[in-house]
């Protein structure tokens, strides 16, 4: 119950970053579970950005549905083409079994390889890596985990280097529950007065300076773009439902459901009801407003991951600042600019129990990661 019992801090994140004593060390008997699509760049280039996001979302949904049975709160981080989740030992076996089923289904339905692995937190500490966490309220509805230290990146490298096949004891008892996973929105244009969507990945080069550097970057971003709600790429007027044949078919297959006329027709009819009867009424409008508040547009997992909407001028100002930090050897970053954003969703119910994972158009996070990796390669030469 470590994460469940953490205090939910109400101060802005950039202020919390100046209070590093509030961050708690993750227990060494917890596990870091990571999923990652192999060669996601190829899938993105094939135009499968929404599918890539949906597969990553499925990793989180499957794990959250297990944790919910035990009434355990767990931290998770959406990465566009994968996910990182922290779980206590009691959830590990069931989580890994479910994720292997997810892996097998994605391979069968889409011929996409999803890497799945885990590292015990104790191994992170044995290798002199930090992993500290805090709960922070972004707004009245959304609470996110904020991590300091390179522990999660270390675990990611370990898992990618091992590429071990996970064995589970009895396949007949293993269950994959992706209830709540949805992807029913068209690509979303930026809000009024915004012209573009920026996807950013920012690494610090010194673990000890993470908190202070992140604080400066978030303050500068607020100064240029305004607070999170002002730079949110998701706005109610731009949300348009998509219940096309292709979208529904993809969702059903990714959700490990049989694709047939009945299942297709059920979602299609629900889409029509939602568009013409639910969303226009007061309850539907309330859900849409909550959706914007529950959009996961800032992730801090030992790195900064942000999706921002704004103008070219604002982006150039922020890029200039980040270039300055990069030249000083404080950070290295990747950026990608698109004309829209995409979301995939976990909807337990439509009364504030939903969260929406945001990525830049054309898989902005994946493309920003390509830029970042190229910089790292050039730096190593």
RODOLO-118128 format. One record per residue (C-alpha): residue in three letters; x, y, z. Coordinates in steps of 0.1 Angstrom, whole numbers, plus 5000, padded with zeros to 4 digits. Layout:
residues N
<atom res="ALA" east="X" north="Y" up="Z"/>
...
END
This chain:
residues 381
<atom res="UNK" east="5000" north="5000" up="5000"/>
<atom res="UNK" east="5031" north="5023" up="4997"/>
<atom res="UNK" east="5018" north="5044" up="4969"/>
<atom res="UNK" east="4982" north="5042" up="4980"/>
<atom res="UNK" east="4992" north="5059" up="5013"/>
<atom res="UNK" east="5014" north="5086" up="4999"/>
<atom res="UNK" east="5002" north="5122" up="5006"/>
<atom res="UNK" east="4985" north="5138" up="4976"/>
<atom res="UNK" east="5003" north="5172" up="4974"/>
<atom res="UNK" east="4983" north="5201" up="4961"/>
<atom res="UNK" east="5012" north="5225" up="4953"/>
<atom res="UNK" east="5023" north="5232" up="4917"/>
<atom res="UNK" east="5048" north="5206" up="4906"/>
<atom res="UNK" east="5076" north="5232" up="4900"/>
<atom res="UNK" east="5073" north="5242" up="4937"/>
<atom res="UNK" east="5073" north="5205" up="4948"/>
<atom res="UNK" east="5106" north="5201" up="4929"/>
<atom res="UNK" east="5122" north="5225" up="4953"/>
<atom res="UNK" east="5112" north="5203" up="4982"/>
<atom res="UNK" east="5130" north="5171" up="4974"/>
<atom res="UNK" east="5128" north="5159" up="5010"/>
<atom res="UNK" east="5091" north="5152" up="5003"/>
<atom res="UNK" east="5099" north="5126" up="4977"/>
<atom res="UNK" east="5098" north="5090" up="4991"/>
<atom res="UNK" east="5121" north="5062" up="4981"/>
<atom res="UNK" east="5102" north="5034" up="4963"/>
<atom res="UNK" east="5104" north="5002" up="4984"/>
<atom res="UNK" east="5131" north="4978" up="4972"/>
<atom res="UNK" east="5106" north="4949" up="4970"/>
<atom res="UNK" east="5085" north="4966" up="4944"/>
<atom res="UNK" east="5089" north="4960" up="4907"/>
<atom res="UNK" east="5093" north="4981" up="4876"/>
<atom res="UNK" east="5072" north="4967" up="4848"/>
<atom res="UNK" east="5079" north="4980" up="4813"/>
<atom res="UNK" east="5063" north="4974" up="4779"/>
<atom res="UNK" east="5078" north="4987" up="4747"/>
<atom res="UNK" east="5069" north="4982" up="4711"/>
<atom res="UNK" east="5099" north="4969" up="4691"/>
<atom res="UNK" east="5107" north="4990" up="4661"/>
<atom res="UNK" east="5078" north="5014" up="4668"/>
<atom res="UNK" east="5092" north="5038" up="4643"/>
<atom res="UNK" east="5083" north="5013" up="4615"/>
<atom res="UNK" east="5047" north="5011" up="4627"/>
<atom res="UNK" east="5045" north="5049" up="4629"/>
<atom res="UNK" east="5058" north="5053" up="4594"/>
<atom res="UNK" east="5030" north="5028" up="4582"/>
<atom res="UNK" east="5004" north="5052" up="4597"/>
<atom res="UNK" east="4997" north="5032" up="4627"/>
<atom res="UNK" east="5001" north="5059" up="4653"/>
<atom res="UNK" east="4967" north="5054" up="4670"/>
<atom res="UNK" east="4973" north="5017" up="4672"/>
<atom res="UNK" east="5008" north="5022" up="4687"/>
<atom res="UNK" east="4992" north="5044" up="4714"/>
<atom res="UNK" east="4964" north="5019" up="4720"/>
<atom res="UNK" east="4988" north="4991" up="4725"/>
<atom res="UNK" east="5007" north="5011" up="4751"/>
<atom res="UNK" east="4974" north="5021" up="4768"/>
<atom res="UNK" east="4964" north="4985" up="4770"/>
<atom res="UNK" east="4995" north="4977" up="4791"/>
<atom res="UNK" east="4983" north="5003" up="4816"/>
<atom res="UNK" east="4947" north="4993" up="4815"/>
<atom res="UNK" east="4954" north="4956" up="4821"/>
<atom res="UNK" east="4976" north="4964" up="4851"/>
<atom res="UNK" east="4952" north="4989" up="4866"/>
<atom res="UNK" east="4923" north="4964" up="4863"/>
<atom res="UNK" east="4944" north="4939" up="4883"/>
<atom res="UNK" east="4953" north="4965" up="4909"/>
<atom res="UNK" east="4917" north="4976" up="4913"/>
<atom res="UNK" east="4907" north="4941" up="4924"/>
<atom res="UNK" east="4932" north="4944" up="4953"/>
<atom res="UNK" east="4922" north="4981" up="4960"/>
<atom res="UNK" east="4958" north="4991" up="4954"/>
<atom res="UNK" east="4968" north="5025" up="4939"/>
<atom res="UNK" east="4998" north="5022" up="4915"/>
<atom res="UNK" east="5019" north="5048" up="4896"/>
<atom res="UNK" east="5021" north="5045" up="4858"/>
<atom res="UNK" east="5037" north="5064" up="4830"/>
<atom res="UNK" east="5025" north="5065" up="4794"/>
<atom res="UNK" east="5053" north="5068" up="4768"/>
<atom res="UNK" east="5035" north="5067" up="4734"/>
<atom res="UNK" east="5049" north="5034" up="4722"/>
<atom res="UNK" east="5051" north="5018" up="4757"/>
<atom res="UNK" east="5044" north="5022" up="4793"/>
<atom res="UNK" east="5062" north="5020" up="4827"/>
<atom res="UNK" east="5043" north="5008" up="4858"/>
<atom res="UNK" east="5054" north="5003" up="4894"/>
<atom res="UNK" east="5038" north="4974" up="4912"/>
<atom res="UNK" east="5042" north="4957" up="4946"/>
<atom res="UNK" east="5053" north="4921" up="4946"/>
<atom res="UNK" east="5017" north="4908" up="4953"/>
<atom res="UNK" east="5007" north="4921" up="4918"/>
<atom res="UNK" east="5037" north="4910" up="4898"/>
<atom res="UNK" east="5028" north="4875" up="4887"/>
<atom res="UNK" east="4992" north="4883" up="4877"/>
<atom res="UNK" east="5004" north="4915" up="4860"/>
<atom res="UNK" east="5031" north="4898" up="4839"/>
<atom res="UNK" east="5007" north="4870" up="4829"/>
<atom res="UNK" east="4982" north="4895" up="4817"/>
<atom res="UNK" east="5008" north="4915" up="4798"/>
<atom res="UNK" east="5021" north="4884" up="4781"/>
<atom res="UNK" east="4986" north="4876" up="4769"/>
<atom res="UNK" east="4984" north="4912" up="4757"/>
<atom res="UNK" east="5018" north="4907" up="4739"/>
<atom res="UNK" east="5006" north="4875" up="4723"/>
<atom res="UNK" east="4973" north="4891" up="4711"/>
<atom res="UNK" east="4991" north="4921" up="4696"/>
<atom res="UNK" east="5015" north="4898" up="4678"/>
<atom res="UNK" east="4986" north="4876" up="4664"/>
<atom res="UNK" east="4963" north="4905" up="4654"/>
<atom res="UNK" east="4988" north="4931" up="4641"/>
<atom res="UNK" east="5021" north="4913" up="4637"/>
<atom res="UNK" east="5037" north="4939" up="4661"/>
<atom res="UNK" east="5061" north="4927" up="4688"/>
<atom res="UNK" east="5055" north="4941" up="4723"/>
<atom res="UNK" east="5085" north="4938" up="4746"/>
<atom res="UNK" east="5074" north="4930" up="4782"/>
<atom res="UNK" east="5098" north="4928" up="4812"/>
<atom res="UNK" east="5103" north="4937" up="4849"/>
<atom res="UNK" east="5131" north="4946" up="4872"/>
<atom res="UNK" east="5130" north="4946" up="4910"/>
<atom res="UNK" east="5136" north="4980" up="4925"/>
<atom res="UNK" east="5163" north="4965" up="4947"/>
<atom res="UNK" east="5184" north="4959" up="4915"/>
<atom res="UNK" east="5181" north="4996" up="4907"/>
<atom res="UNK" east="5195" north="5005" up="4941"/>
<atom res="UNK" east="5223" north="4979" up="4939"/>
<atom res="UNK" east="5234" north="4997" up="4907"/>
<atom res="UNK" east="5235" north="5031" up="4925"/>
<atom res="UNK" east="5205" north="5045" up="4907"/>
<atom res="UNK" east="5179" north="5067" up="4925"/>
<atom res="UNK" east="5141" north="5062" up="4924"/>
<atom res="UNK" east="5121" north="5086" up="4945"/>
<atom res="UNK" east="5084" north="5095" up="4940"/>
<atom res="UNK" east="5057" north="5119" up="4950"/>
<atom res="UNK" east="5020" north="5123" up="4943"/>
<atom res="UNK" east="5010" north="5157" up="4928"/>
<atom res="UNK" east="4976" north="5171" up="4920"/>
<atom res="UNK" east="4977" north="5187" up="4886"/>
<atom res="UNK" east="4941" north="5199" up="4889"/>
<atom res="UNK" east="4910" north="5191" up="4909"/>
<atom res="UNK" east="4905" north="5158" up="4891"/>
<atom res="UNK" east="4940" north="5145" up="4881"/>
<atom res="UNK" east="4968" north="5133" up="4903"/>
<atom res="UNK" east="5000" north="5122" up="4888"/>
<atom res="UNK" east="5032" north="5105" up="4901"/>
<atom res="UNK" east="5064" north="5125" up="4898"/>
<atom res="UNK" east="5097" north="5106" up="4898"/>
<atom res="UNK" east="5132" north="5118" up="4905"/>
<atom res="UNK" east="5162" north="5096" up="4897"/>
<atom res="UNK" east="5174" north="5075" up="4868"/>
<atom res="UNK" east="5159" north="5043" up="4882"/>
<atom res="UNK" east="5132" north="5038" up="4856"/>
<atom res="UNK" east="5156" north="5045" up="4827"/>
<atom res="UNK" east="5180" north="5020" up="4841"/>
<atom res="UNK" east="5153" north="4994" up="4843"/>
<atom res="UNK" east="5143" north="5001" up="4807"/>
<atom res="UNK" east="5179" north="4996" up="4795"/>
<atom res="UNK" east="5181" north="4963" up="4815"/>
<atom res="UNK" east="5148" north="4950" up="4800"/>
<atom res="UNK" east="5158" north="4959" up="4765"/>
<atom res="UNK" east="5191" north="4942" up="4768"/>
<atom res="UNK" east="5177" north="4910" up="4783"/>
<atom res="UNK" east="5147" north="4905" up="4761"/>
<atom res="UNK" east="5137" north="4875" up="4783"/>
<atom res="UNK" east="5106" north="4854" up="4776"/>
<atom res="UNK" east="5085" north="4854" up="4808"/>
<atom res="UNK" east="5071" north="4820" up="4819"/>
<atom res="UNK" east="5038" north="4816" up="4836"/>
<atom res="UNK" east="5026" north="4785" up="4853"/>
<atom res="UNK" east="4991" north="4778" up="4841"/>
<atom res="UNK" east="4979" north="4794" up="4809"/>
<atom res="UNK" east="4943" north="4783" up="4815"/>
<atom res="UNK" east="4940" north="4805" up="4846"/>
<atom res="UNK" east="4956" north="4836" up="4831"/>
<atom res="UNK" east="4932" north="4864" up="4823"/>
<atom res="UNK" east="4936" north="4896" up="4803"/>
<atom res="UNK" east="4911" north="4923" up="4813"/>
<atom res="UNK" east="4911" north="4954" up="4791"/>
<atom res="UNK" east="4877" north="4966" up="4801"/>
<atom res="UNK" east="4876" north="5004" up="4798"/>
<atom res="UNK" east="4901" north="5007" up="4770"/>
<atom res="UNK" east="4888" north="5029" up="4742"/>
<atom res="UNK" east="4900" north="5049" up="4712"/>
<atom res="UNK" east="4871" north="5066" up="4697"/>
<atom res="UNK" east="4882" north="5101" up="4688"/>
<atom res="UNK" east="4895" north="5115" up="4656"/>
<atom res="UNK" east="4929" north="5132" up="4656"/>
<atom res="UNK" east="4923" north="5164" up="4675"/>
<atom res="UNK" east="4932" north="5198" up="4661"/>
<atom res="UNK" east="4948" north="5224" up="4685"/>
<atom res="UNK" east="4924" north="5246" up="4705"/>
<atom res="UNK" east="4914" north="5280" up="4692"/>
<atom res="UNK" east="4943" north="5305" up="4690"/>
<atom res="UNK" east="4968" north="5276" up="4689"/>
<atom res="UNK" east="4985" north="5265" up="4656"/>
<atom res="UNK" east="5006" north="5234" up="4665"/>
<atom res="UNK" east="5012" north="5206" up="4689"/>
<atom res="UNK" east="5047" north="5201" up="4703"/>
<atom res="UNK" east="5059" north="5168" up="4718"/>
<atom res="UNK" east="5089" north="5171" up="4740"/>
<atom res="UNK" east="5112" north="5146" up="4757"/>
<atom res="UNK" east="5139" north="5161" up="4781"/>
<atom res="UNK" east="5167" north="5142" up="4799"/>
<atom res="UNK" east="5190" north="5157" up="4824"/>
<atom res="UNK" east="5226" north="5147" up="4821"/>
<atom res="UNK" east="5233" north="5147" up="4859"/>
<atom res="UNK" east="5209" north="5128" up="4881"/>
<atom res="UNK" east="5217" north="5151" up="4911"/>
<atom res="UNK" east="5205" north="5182" up="4892"/>
<atom res="UNK" east="5172" north="5168" up="4880"/>
<atom res="UNK" east="5149" north="5186" up="4905"/>
<atom res="UNK" east="5165" north="5220" up="4900"/>
<atom res="UNK" east="5167" north="5217" up="4862"/>
<atom res="UNK" east="5132" north="5203" up="4858"/>
<atom res="UNK" east="5119" north="5232" up="4880"/>
<atom res="UNK" east="5135" north="5258" up="4857"/>
<atom res="UNK" east="5121" north="5241" up="4826"/>
<atom res="UNK" east="5086" north="5239" up="4840"/>
<atom res="UNK" east="5087" north="5276" up="4852"/>
<atom res="UNK" east="5100" north="5287" up="4817"/>
<atom res="UNK" east="5073" north="5267" up="4800"/>
<atom res="UNK" east="5046" north="5283" up="4822"/>
<atom res="UNK" east="5060" north="5317" up="4814"/>
<atom res="UNK" east="5060" north="5311" up="4776"/>
<atom res="UNK" east="5028" north="5290" up="4772"/>
<atom res="UNK" east="5009" north="5296" up="4804"/>
<atom res="UNK" east="4998" north="5269" up="4829"/>
<atom res="UNK" east="4988" north="5234" up="4820"/>
<atom res="UNK" east="4952" north="5242" up="4813"/>
<atom res="UNK" east="4962" north="5270" up="4789"/>
<atom res="UNK" east="4986" north="5248" up="4769"/>
<atom res="UNK" east="4964" north="5217" up="4769"/>
<atom res="UNK" east="4961" north="5204" up="4732"/>
<atom res="UNK" east="4927" north="5188" up="4741"/>
<atom res="UNK" east="4897" north="5211" up="4740"/>
<atom res="UNK" east="4860" north="5203" up="4739"/>
<atom res="UNK" east="4851" north="5221" up="4706"/>
<atom res="UNK" east="4878" north="5201" up="4688"/>
<atom res="UNK" east="4867" north="5167" up="4700"/>
<atom res="UNK" east="4851" north="5146" up="4672"/>
<atom res="UNK" east="4839" north="5110" up="4677"/>
<atom res="UNK" east="4853" north="5084" up="4653"/>
<atom res="UNK" east="4833" north="5052" up="4650"/>
<atom res="UNK" east="4845" north="5042" up="4615"/>
<atom res="UNK" east="4847" north="5005" up="4606"/>
<atom res="UNK" east="4885" north="5007" up="4608"/>
<atom res="UNK" east="4886" north="5023" up="4642"/>
<atom res="UNK" east="4861" north="4999" up="4657"/>
<atom res="UNK" east="4879" north="4969" up="4642"/>
<atom res="UNK" east="4913" north="4981" up="4656"/>
<atom res="UNK" east="4898" north="4987" up="4691"/>
<atom res="UNK" east="4882" north="4953" up="4693"/>
<atom res="UNK" east="4912" north="4934" up="4682"/>
<atom res="UNK" east="4936" north="4954" up="4704"/>
<atom res="UNK" east="4912" north="4948" up="4733"/>
<atom res="UNK" east="4914" north="4910" up="4728"/>
<atom res="UNK" east="4877" north="4909" up="4718"/>
<atom res="UNK" east="4863" north="4889" up="4689"/>
<atom res="UNK" east="4856" north="4910" up="4658"/>
<atom res="UNK" east="4823" north="4901" up="4643"/>
<atom res="UNK" east="4791" north="4918" up="4632"/>
<atom res="UNK" east="4775" north="4918" up="4666"/>
<atom res="UNK" east="4805" north="4934" up="4685"/>
<atom res="UNK" east="4810" north="4959" up="4657"/>
<atom res="UNK" east="4773" north="4969" up="4656"/>
<atom res="UNK" east="4772" north="4973" up="4694"/>
<atom res="UNK" east="4801" north="4998" up="4694"/>
<atom res="UNK" east="4788" north="5016" up="4663"/>
<atom res="UNK" east="4753" north="5020" up="4679"/>
<atom res="UNK" east="4768" north="5032" up="4711"/>
<atom res="UNK" east="4788" north="5057" up="4691"/>
<atom res="UNK" east="4756" north="5071" up="4675"/>
<atom res="UNK" east="4739" north="5073" up="4708"/>
<atom res="UNK" east="4769" north="5090" up="4723"/>
<atom res="UNK" east="4772" north="5115" up="4695"/>
<atom res="UNK" east="4735" north="5125" up="4691"/>
<atom res="UNK" east="4720" north="5119" up="4726"/>
<atom res="UNK" east="4747" north="5116" up="4754"/>
<atom res="UNK" east="4774" north="5142" up="4745"/>
<atom res="UNK" east="4749" north="5171" up="4737"/>
<atom res="UNK" east="4732" north="5168" up="4771"/>
<atom res="UNK" east="4744" north="5182" up="4805"/>
<atom res="UNK" east="4759" north="5149" up="4816"/>
<atom res="UNK" east="4778" north="5144" up="4783"/>
<atom res="UNK" east="4791" north="5180" up="4784"/>
<atom res="UNK" east="4803" north="5175" up="4820"/>
<atom res="UNK" east="4822" north="5143" up="4808"/>
<atom res="UNK" east="4839" north="5162" up="4780"/>
<atom res="UNK" east="4850" north="5190" up="4804"/>
<atom res="UNK" east="4864" north="5163" up="4827"/>
<atom res="UNK" east="4881" north="5147" up="4798"/>
<atom res="UNK" east="4902" north="5178" up="4792"/>
<atom res="UNK" east="4912" north="5179" up="4829"/>
<atom res="UNK" east="4920" north="5142" up="4829"/>
<atom res="UNK" east="4942" north="5144" up="4799"/>
<atom res="UNK" east="4977" north="5132" up="4807"/>
<atom res="UNK" east="4998" north="5158" up="4790"/>
<atom res="UNK" east="5027" north="5160" up="4815"/>
<atom res="UNK" east="5047" north="5130" up="4826"/>
<atom res="UNK" east="5078" north="5132" up="4848"/>
<atom res="UNK" east="5094" north="5098" up="4852"/>
<atom res="UNK" east="5130" north="5109" up="4857"/>
<atom res="UNK" east="5126" north="5127" up="4824"/>
<atom res="UNK" east="5101" north="5153" up="4813"/>
<atom res="UNK" east="5076" north="5143" up="4787"/>
<atom res="UNK" east="5052" north="5170" up="4776"/>
<atom res="UNK" east="5026" north="5176" up="4749"/>
<atom res="UNK" east="5019" north="5213" up="4744"/>
<atom res="UNK" east="4997" north="5233" up="4721"/>
<atom res="UNK" east="5006" north="5269" up="4711"/>
<atom res="UNK" east="5021" north="5291" up="4684"/>
<atom res="UNK" east="5053" north="5288" up="4664"/>
<atom res="UNK" east="5066" north="5319" up="4683"/>
<atom res="UNK" east="5061" north="5302" up="4716"/>
<atom res="UNK" east="5078" north="5270" up="4705"/>
<atom res="UNK" east="5108" north="5289" up="4692"/>
<atom res="UNK" east="5112" north="5307" up="4725"/>
<atom res="UNK" east="5111" north="5275" up="4745"/>
<atom res="UNK" east="5135" north="5257" up="4720"/>
<atom res="UNK" east="5159" north="5286" up="4724"/>
<atom res="UNK" east="5159" north="5282" up="4761"/>
<atom res="UNK" east="5163" north="5244" up="4759"/>
<atom res="UNK" east="5191" north="5248" up="4734"/>
<atom res="UNK" east="5208" north="5271" up="4759"/>
<atom res="UNK" east="5205" north="5244" up="4786"/>
<atom res="UNK" east="5217" north="5218" up="4762"/>
<atom res="UNK" east="5248" north="5238" up="4753"/>
<atom res="UNK" east="5256" north="5241" up="4790"/>
<atom res="UNK" east="5256" north="5203" up="4793"/>
<atom res="UNK" east="5225" north="5203" up="4816"/>
<atom res="UNK" east="5200" north="5185" up="4793"/>
<atom res="UNK" east="5195" north="5167" up="4761"/>
<atom res="UNK" east="5161" north="5168" up="4744"/>
<atom res="UNK" east="5140" north="5157" up="4715"/>
<atom res="UNK" east="5112" north="5177" up="4699"/>
<atom res="UNK" east="5085" north="5170" up="4673"/>
<atom res="UNK" east="5059" north="5194" up="4659"/>
<atom res="UNK" east="5026" north="5182" up="4645"/>
<atom res="UNK" east="4993" north="5197" up="4634"/>
<atom res="UNK" east="4972" north="5177" up="4659"/>
<atom res="UNK" east="4972" north="5153" up="4688"/>
<atom res="UNK" east="4958" north="5118" up="4694"/>
<atom res="UNK" east="4943" north="5103" up="4726"/>
<atom res="UNK" east="4936" north="5068" up="4738"/>
<atom res="UNK" east="4914" north="5063" up="4768"/>
<atom res="UNK" east="4908" north="5042" up="4799"/>
<atom res="UNK" east="4872" north="5048" up="4810"/>
<atom res="UNK" east="4861" north="5029" up="4841"/>
<atom res="UNK" east="4830" north="5050" up="4841"/>
<atom res="UNK" east="4821" north="5085" up="4829"/>
<atom res="UNK" east="4819" north="5101" up="4863"/>
<atom res="UNK" east="4855" north="5112" up="4868"/>
<atom res="UNK" east="4869" north="5077" up="4867"/>
<atom res="UNK" east="4886" north="5080" up="4834"/>
<atom res="UNK" east="4920" north="5091" up="4821"/>
<atom res="UNK" east="4931" north="5100" up="4786"/>
<atom res="UNK" east="4966" north="5094" up="4773"/>
<atom res="UNK" east="4978" north="5122" up="4749"/>
<atom res="UNK" east="5004" north="5120" up="4722"/>
<atom res="UNK" east="5013" north="5144" up="4695"/>
<atom res="UNK" east="5001" north="5136" up="4660"/>
<atom res="UNK" east="5020" north="5110" up="4640"/>
<atom res="UNK" east="5032" north="5096" up="4673"/>
<atom res="UNK" east="5049" north="5127" up="4685"/>
<atom res="UNK" east="5066" north="5110" up="4715"/>
<atom res="UNK" east="5081" north="5083" up="4693"/>
<atom res="UNK" east="5094" north="5109" up="4667"/>
<atom res="UNK" east="5108" north="5131" up="4695"/>
<atom res="UNK" east="5126" north="5100" up="4708"/>
<atom res="UNK" east="5141" north="5095" up="4674"/>
<atom res="UNK" east="5155" north="5131" up="4676"/>
<atom res="UNK" east="5168" north="5125" up="4711"/>
<atom res="UNK" east="5185" north="5091" up="4702"/>
<atom res="UNK" east="5202" north="5108" up="4672"/>
<atom res="UNK" east="5216" north="5135" up="4695"/>
<atom res="UNK" east="5228" north="5109" up="4719"/>
<atom res="UNK" east="5245" north="5089" up="4691"/>
<atom res="UNK" east="5262" north="5120" up="4678"/>
<atom res="UNK" east="5273" north="5129" up="4713"/>
<atom res="UNK" east="5289" north="5095" up="4717"/>
<atom res="UNK" east="5310" north="5099" up="4685"/>
END
